[in-house]
Amino acid sequence: MTEKIRVAVVYGGRSSEHSVSCVSAGAIMHNLDPEKYEVIPIGITQDGAWTQGTTEGLEIVDGKLPVVELRDELALSLNPATKGRFHNVSQHRHEVEADVIFPVLHGPFGEDGTVQGLFELSGIPYVGPGVLASAAGMDKEFTKKLLVAEGLPVAEEVILRDRTELTEEEKDKLGLPVFVKPARGGSSIGVSKVSDWADFPAAVKQAHESDTKVLVEAEMVGDEVEVGVLEYPDGRIEASVPSLLTGIEESEEGFYGFETKYLDNVVSAKIPAPFEPEVTAQLQEMSIHAFKALGCEGLTRVDFFVTDDGLRINEVNTLPGFTPISMYPQVLAASGVDYPTLLDTLVQQALAK
């Protein structure tokens, strides 16, 4: 009998997306083929301690969000000769050993290249994009700079670094409404829609709770569309059918915010999106182009607005949500790649690279 591949699923973390990460990890651990893979749950607390994780209790129940509790503290070996080994910190002994890591860490300290650098030092294979692509994908300013350099269309924006106000010229350029976002955030945490400039200071303050750098973006009017990109172990890169989000305007937030994404039940998706074949082909082609522009590996979700003036890329998500209702698994399933096959492909691609 062939030995099972030991997959360390790392989840939680220090970012504001801690609980989303837990839910994603729970879904992944329950869908990895038990005949082929041995799951090793590794949690990271909100304070940043690595610990023995669990495969249970990682769902959102009655609006209560799951969090990682500290059990036995663990540390990953940074010696490539003992790559994949996790040591028990208090008992000074070898605890578990993994063949590959599946990081399910959304947001800062997980999706931004930091933990990818740790895995590179350790020499352990891991799922998803590397250091540069993860860092560039996390920082919306640099995502857009790389996309624009490749000739891909994005929305008008202004970056606020060491100031909190826009000039009158910038206000005229952006118009109203605008979206105020943490430049290096995710899951729409800290995002506000501003329809009156009087509300702008409060929106910047809210974004600053998540990041010192703030992105102010002109509203894009059109259909919100998401496309998944998957890289296979043999190097093939394919884009999924697009999904069209519907019901966003009916949410209390009025846009695709955190509560609308994870807690409310008003947004649904048409998969595949009912576009003309040439529009679908253009979305898929641009998604793969964006994947390559950032130097991604494994997986990415590319978010678009389909406007009267053409397609605009909104974001490139290098570690999209893997919750049961997340778009990335849904669009891949609609493209003929079911959830267990998707996970198997990602792990095998990580091992192949």
Backbone hydrogen bonds, N-H to C=O, Kabsch-Sander energy under -0.5 kcal/mol:
donor,donor_aa,acceptor,acceptor_aa,energy
5,I,36,K,-2.4
7,V,5,I,-0.7
7,V,38,E,-2.8
8,A,6,R,-0.6
8,A,100,V,-2.4
9,V,7,V,-0.8
9,V,40,I,-1.7
10,V,8,A,-0.8
10,V,102,F,-1.5
11,Y,42,I,-2.1
12,G,104,V,-0.6
13,G,11,Y,-0.6
13,G,44,I,-2.7
18,H,15,S,-1.2
21,S,17,E,-2.3
22,C,18,H,-1.8
23,V,19,S,-2.1
24,S,20,V,-2.5
25,A,21,S,-2.7
26,G,22,C,-2.3
27,A,23,V,-1.9
28,I,24,S,-2.2
29,M,25,A,-3.0
30,H,26,G,-1.5
31,N,27,A,-0.6
31,N,28,I,-1.2
32,L,28,I,-1.1
36,K,33,D,-1.2
37,Y,33,D,-3.0
38,E,5,I,-2.6
39,V,37,Y,-0.6
40,I,7,V,-2.9
42,I,9,V,-2.7
43,G,51,T,-2.1
44,I,11,Y,-2.0
45,T,49,A,-2.8
48,G,45,T,-1.5
51,T,43,G,-3.0
52,Q,72,D,-1.6
53,G,41,P,-2.5
61,V,59,E,-0.7
61,V,64,K,-1.6
62,D,60,I,-0.5
64,K,61,V,-2.3
73,E,71,R,-0.5
74,L,50,W,-2.5
75,A,87,H,-1.6
77,S,85,R,-2.9
82,T,79,N,-2.3
83,K,80,P,-1.2
85,R,82,T,-1.7
86,F,96,V,-3.1
87,H,75,A,-3.0
88,N,93,R,-3.3
89,V,73,E,-2.5
89,V,87,H,-0.7
92,H,88,N,-1.1
93,R,88,N,-1.0
95,E,86,F,-2.7
96,V,86,F,-1.3
98,A,84,G,-2.6
99,D,6,R,-2.5
100,V,6,R,-1.6
101,I,125,P,-2.4
102,F,8,A,-2.9
104,V,10,V,-3.4
106,H,104,V,-0.7
110,G,107,G,-0.8
111,E,107,G,-3.2
112,D,107,G,-0.5
117,G,113,G,-1.7
118,L,114,T,-1.3
119,F,115,V,-2.2
120,E,116,Q,-2.0
121,L,117,G,-2.2
122,S,118,L,-2.0
123,G,119,F,-1.8
124,I,119,F,-1.3
127,V,101,I,-2.3
134,S,130,G,-2.1
135,A,131,V,-2.5
136,A,132,L,-2.9
137,G,133,A,-2.5
138,M,134,S,-1.8
139,D,135,A,-1.6
140,K,138,M,-0.9
140,K,183,A,-2.9
143,T,139,D,-2.4
144,K,140,K,-2.0
145,K,141,E,-1.7
146,L,142,F,-2.2
147,L,143,T,-2.2
148,V,144,K,-3.0
149,A,145,K,-2.0
150,E,146,L,-0.9
150,E,147,L,-0.6
151,G,148,V,-1.9
152,L,147,L,-2.7
155,A,313,I,-0.6
158,V,216,V,-2.3
160,L,214,V,-3.2
161,R,159,I,-0.7
171,K,167,T,-2.3
172,D,168,E,-2.2
173,K,169,E,-2.0
174,L,170,E,-2.4
175,G,171,K,-2.8
178,V,194,V,-2.1
179,F,217,E,-2.8
180,V,192,S,-2.7
181,K,179,F,-0.5
181,K,215,L,-2.9
183,A,213,K,-2.6
185,G,182,P,-1.0
189,I,186,G,-1.9
191,V,188,S,-1.4
192,S,180,V,-2.1
194,V,178,V,-3.1
194,V,192,S,-0.5
195,S,193,K,-0.6
199,D,196,D,-2.3
200,F,197,W,-1.3
203,A,199,D,-1.5
204,V,200,F,-2.3
205,K,201,P,-2.3
206,Q,202,A,-2.1
207,A,203,A,-2.2
208,H,204,V,-2.3
209,E,205,K,-0.7
209,E,206,Q,-0.8
210,S,207,A,-1.7
211,D,207,A,-1.4
214,V,160,L,-2.5
215,L,181,K,-3.1
216,V,158,V,-2.9
217,E,179,F,-2.8
217,E,215,L,-0.5
218,A,156,E,-2.3
219,E,177,P,-1.5
221,V,219,E,-0.6
222,G,220,M,-0.6
223,D,306,V,-1.7
225,V,223,D,-0.6
225,V,304,F,-2.4
226,E,243,S,-1.7
227,V,302,V,-2.4
229,V,300,T,-3.2
230,L,238,E,-2.7
231,E,298,G,-3.1
232,Y,236,R,-3.0
235,G,232,Y,-2.3
238,E,230,L,-2.5
240,S,228,G,-3.1
241,V,331,V,-0.7
243,S,226,E,-2.2
244,L,270,K,-2.0
245,L,224,E,-2.5
245,L,243,S,-0.6
246,T,268,S,-3.2
250,E,247,G,-1.0
251,S,248,I,-1.7
257,G,255,F,-2.3
258,F,188,S,-0.6
261,K,257,G,-2.3
262,Y,258,F,-2.6
263,L,259,E,-2.0
264,D,259,E,-3.4
268,S,246,T,-2.3
270,K,244,L,-2.7
271,I,269,A,-0.7
273,A,242,P,-2.6
275,F,273,A,-2.2
279,V,276,E,-0.9
280,T,276,E,-2.1
281,A,277,P,-2.5
282,Q,278,E,-1.8
283,L,279,V,-2.5
284,Q,280,T,-2.3
285,E,281,A,-2.4
286,M,282,Q,-2.6
287,S,283,L,-1.9
288,I,284,Q,-2.0
289,H,285,E,-2.1
290,A,286,M,-2.6
291,F,287,S,-2.3
292,K,288,I,-2.2
293,A,289,H,-2.3
294,L,290,A,-1.7
295,G,292,K,-0.7
296,C,291,F,-2.7
299,L,297,E,-2.3
300,T,229,V,-1.6
301,R,317,N,-2.3
302,V,227,V,-2.9
303,D,301,R,-0.5
303,D,315,E,-2.7
304,F,225,V,-3.5
305,F,312,R,-2.4
306,V,223,D,-2.5
307,T,305,F,-0.9
307,T,310,G,-2.4
310,G,307,T,-1.6
312,R,305,F,-2.0
313,I,153,P,-3.0
314,N,303,D,-3.4
315,E,303,D,-1.1
317,N,301,R,-3.3
318,T,316,V,-0.7
326,S,323,T,-1.9
330,Q,326,S,-1.2
331,V,327,M,-3.1
332,L,328,Y,-1.8
333,A,329,P,-2.2
334,A,330,Q,-2.1
335,S,331,V,-0.6
335,S,332,L,-0.7
336,G,333,A,-1.6
337,V,332,L,-2.8
338,D,336,G,-0.7
342,L,338,D,-2.8
343,L,339,Y,-2.4
344,D,340,P,-2.3
345,T,341,T,-2.6
346,L,342,L,-2.2
347,V,343,L,-2.3
348,Q,344,D,-2.6
349,Q,345,T,-2.4
350,A,346,L,-2.0
351,L,347,V,-2.1
352,A,348,Q,-2.2
353,K,349,Q,-1.9
